[in-house]
Amino acid sequence: MKKYYSRKLKLLKFKKLNLEEIGKSVHRVLFSQKFENEKVERLHDFVSENDSNTEYWYIGGLLSDFIEIIKNFHKEDVEYFFKTIHFWDSYHLVVIADKLLDSNVKASVKYDFGIVYCKIFCLYEKFDSYYLIDNLEIAITMYNSKLDLNILIDLTAKLHLLHQNRQISRLQFDYNLSLINTLQNEL
């Protein structure tokens, strides 16, 4: 009897997941997000359309298109991006953060996207950003980011939150905290 109900529950969960995905797709089509900033809207549309095949983003293809969209981002565009970050799907934020670590992207952009990576890490869903932590130092050093005190405080708070909820190990916590302290001493 227990086995029967176990299968039923699995089927219900599977059906629920499919219905949620269909609901998200319908919502995205019927109520597509409109942004007041053309660059941010282009980025949103591009990532939304190409989120299923991100491992195949190469130079001369989708990665080049991504670079073309973000290469002329300025401070105002990035500020608008974070002002409207609640409109973004969390997976899309991870895609953007991941692609910012590509050396081709770094070579093609002018803006300090290491700061963007750090802010995505801080603002990303409460407990799911633990997998972004492994590349935090890479993003900062790759872009030679000059983080201000507010970002360093946000990073420290996020590290404490993840460590308290056992999302990161003590070793990860200590290592990244020492990184933040080093950056703070450079201010």
C-alpha angles and dihedrals in degrees: 000000000000090000091053093053091044090058091046091053091049091051091049091050090049092050091047092053092050092048091050091051091048089048092051091049093049091046091050092051098043098037104031113177117252118203128198091222114073095206093051091046091051090049092049093049093046096050092043092053096044103035096109096063105037094135088066097056105125137164108274089033137045095337089057089050090050091050091049090056098047102032094089097043113136133191092273092053092050092047090052090048090057092041088059098034092117088069092061126094109242092233090056090055089054090050091052092046091049094049092048087066092061112110090222090059091048091051092051105045133076101197123085099253090174086079089050090052090051093049092048087052091051097044098039117111115305100260106009100077095084092102091055090059095076092066098040095100091043091055093048095048096039092058093032086233122201103210119198124224094262093057091046090052091049091049091050092049091049091050091051091049093050093046094047090052092047093243092129131032125250089250092056090046094050094044095050092042089055088049090053092047090052091050091048091052089054091059 
